[in-house]
Amino acid sequence: RSTVMALITYSALSASSAIHDKMLAGVLSAPLSFFDTTPVGKILNRFLQDLESIDSFVPQTLQHLLTDTLTLLSMIVLVFTYAPFSALALIVLIPLLKIIFRRARIAS
């Protein structure tokens, strides 16, 4: 459990650092007219809001993604373990689903 949390924390810090670096590079490369028309407090507030949302939502989202992925994989393993004939249905369903998804993508 602690290894997973360490990985999630590291990923969140990497994302936050990357976003901060891109934002800082954008602000530093802005023309001087930008600083004449935009108050410093507004720039700082935008930095703080964006980084706070990344710091709070990215770890939570990564944890949900990991949990849901592992739950799905364990369900698939259990289904194929206790009902191996269901794998035969995949042989028929996968090509059918590919056709449906291609048509749905074209339509949208």
C-alpha positions as CSV (number, residue, x, y, z in Angstrom):
1,R,0.0,0.0,0.0
2,S,2.8,2.4,0.9
3,T,4.6,1.7,-2.4
4,V,1.5,2.6,-4.4
5,M,1.1,5.8,-2.5
6,A,4.7,6.7,-3.0
7,L,4.3,6.0,-6.7
8,I,1.2,8.2,-6.9
9,T,2.9,11.0,-4.9
10,Y,5.9,10.9,-7.2
11,S,3.7,11.0,-10.3
12,A,1.7,13.9,-8.9
13,L,4.9,15.8,-8.0
14,S,6.2,15.2,-11.5
15,A,3.0,16.4,-13.1
16,S,2.9,19.5,-10.9
17,S,6.6,20.3,-11.6
18,A,6.1,19.9,-15.4
19,I,3.0,22.2,-15.4
20,H,4.8,24.8,-13.2
21,D,7.8,24.8,-15.5
22,K,5.6,25.3,-18.6
23,M,3.6,28.0,-17.0
24,L,6.7,29.8,-15.8
25,A,8.3,29.6,-19.2
26,G,5.1,31.0,-20.7
27,V,5.0,33.9,-18.3
28,L,8.7,34.7,-18.6
29,S,8.5,34.7,-22.4
30,A,5.5,37.0,-22.4
31,P,5.9,40.5,-23.8
32,L,6.2,43.4,-21.4
33,S,2.8,44.7,-22.5
34,F,1.3,41.6,-20.8
35,F,2.8,42.7,-17.4
36,D,1.6,46.3,-18.0
37,T,-2.0,45.1,-18.4
38,T,-2.1,42.2,-16.0
39,P,-1.7,42.7,-12.3
40,V,1.0,40.5,-10.6
41,G,-1.7,39.3,-8.1
42,K,-3.7,37.9,-10.9
43,I,-0.7,36.0,-12.3
44,L,0.2,34.6,-8.9
45,N,-3.4,33.6,-8.2
46,R,-3.6,31.7,-11.5
47,F,-0.4,29.9,-10.7
48,L,-1.7,29.0,-7.2
49,Q,-5.1,27.8,-8.4
50,D,-3.7,25.7,-11.2
51,L,-1.0,24.0,-9.1
52,E,-3.4,23.5,-6.2
53,S,-5.9,21.7,-8.5
54,I,-3.1,19.5,-9.9
55,D,-1.8,18.7,-6.4
56,S,-5.3,17.8,-5.1
57,F,-6.9,16.1,-8.1
58,V,-4.0,14.2,-9.8
59,P,-3.2,11.8,-6.8
60,Q,-6.9,11.1,-6.3
61,T,-7.5,10.4,-10.0
62,L,-4.4,8.2,-10.3
63,Q,-5.5,6.2,-7.2
64,H,-9.0,5.7,-8.7
65,L,-7.5,4.7,-12.0
66,L,-5.2,2.2,-10.4
67,T,-8.0,0.8,-8.3
68,D,-10.5,0.5,-11.1
69,T,-7.9,-1.1,-13.4
70,L,-6.9,-3.7,-10.9
71,T,-10.6,-4.4,-10.1
72,L,-11.4,-4.9,-13.8
73,L,-8.4,-7.2,-14.3
74,S,-9.3,-9.3,-11.3
75,M,-12.9,-9.6,-12.5
76,I,-11.7,-10.8,-16.0
77,V,-9.4,-13.3,-14.4
78,L,-12.2,-14.6,-12.2
79,V,-14.6,-14.9,-15.1
80,F,-12.1,-16.8,-17.2
81,T,-11.1,-19.0,-14.3
82,Y,-14.6,-20.1,-13.4
83,A,-16.2,-19.9,-16.8
84,P,-13.5,-20.6,-19.4
85,F,-16.1,-21.0,-22.1
86,S,-16.8,-17.3,-21.9
87,A,-13.4,-16.8,-23.7
88,L,-15.1,-18.3,-26.8
89,A,-17.6,-15.5,-26.7
90,L,-14.7,-13.0,-27.0
91,I,-13.7,-14.6,-30.3
92,V,-17.1,-13.6,-31.7
93,L,-17.6,-10.3,-29.8
94,I,-14.2,-8.6,-30.4
95,P,-14.5,-8.3,-34.2
96,L,-18.2,-7.2,-33.8
97,L,-17.2,-4.6,-31.3
98,K,-14.4,-3.3,-33.6
99,I,-16.9,-2.8,-36.3
100,I,-19.3,-1.0,-34.0
101,F,-16.6,1.3,-32.6
102,R,-15.3,2.2,-36.0
103,R,-18.8,3.2,-37.1
104,A,-19.4,5.1,-33.9
105,R,-16.2,7.1,-34.4
106,I,-17.0,7.9,-38.0
107,A,-20.5,9.1,-36.9
108,S,-19.1,11.4,-34.2
